[in-house]
Amino acid sequence: MYDSLLVATDGSDAATTATHHAVSLATELDAAVYGLAVLESRTEYDNAIVDPDERERKRRAAAESALAELADEATAAGVPVETEIRSGVPHEEILAVATEHDVGAVVIGARGSSKLKRALLGSTVDAVVRFADRPVLVVEDDAEPVRSN
């Protein structure tokens, strides 16, 4: 059905569940997984209180950690995996990577890591679902992983 999946992660609980789901699904389908973390290019903080360089280091470290966990899980399951960190507008980067790798489907958590995004399903999720030219699987943070019959 699908020979590859793209899973986008921001390190949130829903994104972590989505990565588990993507690896489980990839195992069932004998598919590869591409893991993507996008560092938001639009600033959340526009004041002198928050050091932008420190914020960037923390965001990059969190992205690296989330992708390392995905890679470890996929490798342990025997699933081919590639990971990447990009900077930009998250939904635009997710859709670009999906196209570049011609993935069969995108797997994404239902809510992002910010409180505002949690309140609105997630602007990134909404945009990915609306603009994707391929199937998008939106995973709730309490979703059960795919299981073999």
C-alpha positions as a Markdown table, in Angstrom:
| # | Residue | x | y | z |
|---|---|---|---|---|
| 1 | Met | 0.0 | 0.0 | 0.0 |
| 2 | Tyr | 2.6 | 2.6 | 1.1 |
| 3 | Asp | 6.4 | 2.1 | 0.6 |
| 4 | Ser | 7.3 | 5.0 | 2.8 |
| 5 | Leu | 5.8 | 7.3 | 5.5 |
| 6 | Leu | 6.7 | 10.7 | 6.7 |
| 7 | Val | 6.2 | 11.4 | 10.4 |
| 8 | Ala | 6.5 | 14.9 | 11.7 |
| 9 | Thr | 7.4 | 15.5 | 15.3 |
| 10 | Asp | 7.7 | 18.4 | 17.7 |
| 11 | Gly | 8.4 | 16.3 | 20.8 |
| 12 | Ser | 4.9 | 16.6 | 22.1 |
| 13 | Asp | 3.0 | 13.7 | 23.6 |
| 14 | Ala | 0.8 | 13.4 | 20.5 |
| 15 | Ala | 3.8 | 13.6 | 18.2 |
| 16 | Thr | 5.5 | 10.9 | 20.2 |
| 17 | Thr | 2.5 | 8.7 | 19.9 |
| 18 | Ala | 2.4 | 9.5 | 16.1 |
| 19 | Thr | 6.0 | 8.3 | 15.8 |
| 20 | His | 5.2 | 5.0 | 17.6 |
| 21 | His | 2.2 | 4.6 | 15.3 |
| 22 | Ala | 4.3 | 5.4 | 12.2 |
| 23 | Val | 7.0 | 2.8 | 13.1 |
| 24 | Ser | 4.4 | 0.2 | 13.9 |
| 25 | Leu | 2.6 | 0.9 | 10.6 |
| 26 | Ala | 5.9 | 0.8 | 8.7 |
| 27 | Thr | 6.7 | -2.5 | 10.2 |
| 28 | Glu | 3.3 | -3.9 | 9.1 |
| 29 | Leu | 3.7 | -2.4 | 5.6 |
| 30 | Asp | 7.4 | -3.1 | 5.2 |
| 31 | Ala | 7.8 | 0.6 | 4.5 |
| 32 | Ala | 10.6 | 3.1 | 5.3 |
| 33 | Val | 10.1 | 6.1 | 7.6 |
| 34 | Tyr | 11.2 | 9.6 | 7.2 |
| 35 | Gly | 11.3 | 11.6 | 10.4 |
| 36 | Leu | 11.0 | 15.4 | 10.3 |
| 37 | Ala | 11.2 | 18.1 | 13.0 |
| 38 | Val | 10.6 | 21.7 | 11.9 |
| 39 | Leu | 12.0 | 24.6 | 13.9 |
| 40 | Glu | 9.4 | 27.3 | 13.5 |
| 41 | Ser | 10.8 | 30.3 | 11.8 |
| 42 | Arg | 8.1 | 32.7 | 13.0 |
| 43 | Thr | 9.0 | 34.0 | 16.4 |
| 44 | Glu | 6.8 | 33.2 | 19.4 |
| 45 | Tyr | 8.7 | 35.8 | 21.5 |
| 46 | Asp | 9.5 | 39.2 | 20.2 |
| 47 | Asn | 11.0 | 40.9 | 23.2 |
| 48 | Ala | 14.3 | 41.4 | 25.0 |
| 49 | Ile | 13.5 | 39.0 | 27.8 |
| 50 | Val | 14.1 | 35.8 | 25.8 |
| 51 | Asp | 17.5 | 35.2 | 24.3 |
| 52 | Pro | 16.8 | 34.1 | 20.7 |
| 53 | Asp | 20.0 | 32.1 | 20.5 |
| 54 | Glu | 19.3 | 30.2 | 23.7 |
| 55 | Arg | 15.7 | 29.5 | 22.5 |
| 56 | Glu | 17.1 | 28.2 | 19.2 |
| 57 | Arg | 19.6 | 25.9 | 21.0 |
| 58 | Lys | 16.8 | 24.5 | 23.2 |
| 59 | Arg | 14.4 | 23.9 | 20.2 |
| 60 | Arg | 17.2 | 22.2 | 18.2 |
| 61 | Ala | 18.1 | 20.0 | 21.2 |
| 62 | Ala | 14.5 | 19.0 | 21.6 |
| 63 | Ala | 14.1 | 18.2 | 17.9 |
| 64 | Glu | 17.3 | 16.2 | 17.9 |
| 65 | Ser | 16.1 | 14.2 | 20.9 |
| 66 | Ala | 12.7 | 13.5 | 19.4 |
| 67 | Leu | 14.3 | 12.4 | 16.1 |
| 68 | Ala | 16.9 | 10.2 | 17.9 |
| 69 | Glu | 14.1 | 8.4 | 19.8 |
| 70 | Leu | 12.3 | 7.8 | 16.5 |
| 71 | Ala | 15.5 | 6.5 | 14.8 |
| 72 | Asp | 16.2 | 4.2 | 17.7 |
| 73 | Glu | 12.6 | 2.8 | 17.7 |
| 74 | Ala | 12.6 | 2.3 | 13.9 |
| 75 | Thr | 16.1 | 0.7 | 13.9 |
| 76 | Ala | 15.0 | -1.7 | 16.7 |
| 77 | Ala | 12.0 | -2.6 | 14.7 |
| 78 | Gly | 14.1 | -3.2 | 11.5 |
| 79 | Val | 12.5 | -0.2 | 9.7 |
| 80 | Pro | 14.7 | 1.9 | 7.4 |
| 81 | Val | 14.7 | 5.4 | 8.8 |
| 82 | Glu | 16.1 | 8.8 | 7.8 |
| 83 | Thr | 15.6 | 12.0 | 9.9 |
| 84 | Glu | 16.0 | 15.6 | 9.2 |
| 85 | Ile | 15.6 | 19.0 | 11.0 |
| 86 | Arg | 14.4 | 22.0 | 8.9 |
| 87 | Ser | 13.6 | 25.6 | 9.8 |
| 88 | Gly | 10.6 | 27.3 | 8.4 |
| 89 | Val | 6.8 | 27.2 | 8.6 |
| 90 | Pro | 6.0 | 23.7 | 9.8 |
| 91 | His | 3.2 | 22.8 | 7.5 |
| 92 | Glu | 5.1 | 24.1 | 4.5 |
| 93 | Glu | 8.2 | 22.1 | 5.4 |
| 94 | Ile | 6.2 | 18.9 | 6.1 |
| 95 | Leu | 4.5 | 19.1 | 2.7 |
| 96 | Ala | 7.7 | 19.9 | 1.0 |
| 97 | Val | 9.5 | 16.9 | 2.5 |
| 98 | Ala | 6.5 | 14.6 | 1.7 |
| 99 | Thr | 6.8 | 15.7 | -1.9 |
| 100 | Glu | 10.6 | 15.5 | -2.1 |
| 101 | His | 10.6 | 11.9 | -0.8 |
| 102 | Asp | 7.3 | 11.0 | -2.5 |
| 103 | Val | 6.0 | 9.4 | 0.6 |
| 104 | Gly | 2.8 | 7.4 | 0.5 |
| 105 | Ala | 1.3 | 9.1 | 3.6 |
| 106 | Val | 2.1 | 11.6 | 6.3 |
| 107 | Val | 1.6 | 10.7 | 10.0 |
| 108 | Ile | 1.2 | 13.6 | 12.4 |
| 109 | Gly | 0.1 | 14.1 | 16.0 |
| 110 | Ala | -3.2 | 15.7 | 16.6 |
| 111 | Arg | -1.8 | 18.6 | 18.7 |
| 112 | Gly | 1.4 | 20.5 | 18.8 |
| 113 | Ser | 3.5 | 21.3 | 21.8 |
| 114 | Ser | 2.4 | 24.9 | 22.4 |
| 115 | Lys | -0.7 | 25.6 | 24.5 |
| 116 | Leu | -2.2 | 27.7 | 21.8 |
| 117 | Lys | -1.9 | 24.9 | 19.3 |
| 118 | Arg | -3.5 | 22.4 | 21.7 |
| 119 | Ala | -6.5 | 24.7 | 21.9 |
| 120 | Leu | -7.1 | 24.6 | 18.2 |
| 121 | Leu | -6.5 | 21.0 | 17.0 |
| 122 | Gly | -3.2 | 22.5 | 15.8 |
| 123 | Ser | -2.7 | 25.0 | 13.0 |
| 124 | Thr | 0.0 | 22.9 | 11.6 |
| 125 | Val | -2.1 | 19.8 | 11.5 |
| 126 | Asp | -5.0 | 21.7 | 10.0 |
| 127 | Ala | -2.9 | 23.1 | 7.2 |
| 128 | Val | -1.2 | 19.7 | 6.5 |
| 129 | Val | -4.6 | 18.0 | 6.3 |
| 130 | Arg | -6.1 | 20.7 | 4.1 |
| 131 | Phe | -3.2 | 21.2 | 1.7 |
| 132 | Ala | -1.7 | 17.7 | 1.4 |
| 133 | Asp | -1.8 | 15.9 | -1.9 |
| 134 | Arg | -1.5 | 12.5 | -0.2 |
| 135 | Pro | -3.2 | 10.7 | 2.7 |
| 136 | Val | -2.6 | 12.2 | 6.2 |
| 137 | Leu | -3.0 | 10.1 | 9.3 |
| 138 | Val | -3.7 | 12.3 | 12.4 |
| 139 | Val | -2.9 | 10.4 | 15.6 |
| 140 | Glu | -4.3 | 11.3 | 19.0 |
| 141 | Asp | -1.9 | 11.1 | 21.9 |
| 142 | Asp | -3.8 | 8.1 | 23.3 |
| 143 | Ala | -4.1 | 6.2 | 20.0 |
| 144 | Glu | -3.3 | 2.5 | 20.0 |
| 145 | Pro | -0.4 | 1.4 | 17.8 |
| 146 | Val | -1.1 | -0.7 | 14.7 |
| 147 | Arg | -1.2 | -4.4 | 15.6 |
| 148 | Ser | -0.7 | -7.5 | 13.5 |
| 149 | Asn | -3.6 | -9.9 | 13.2 |
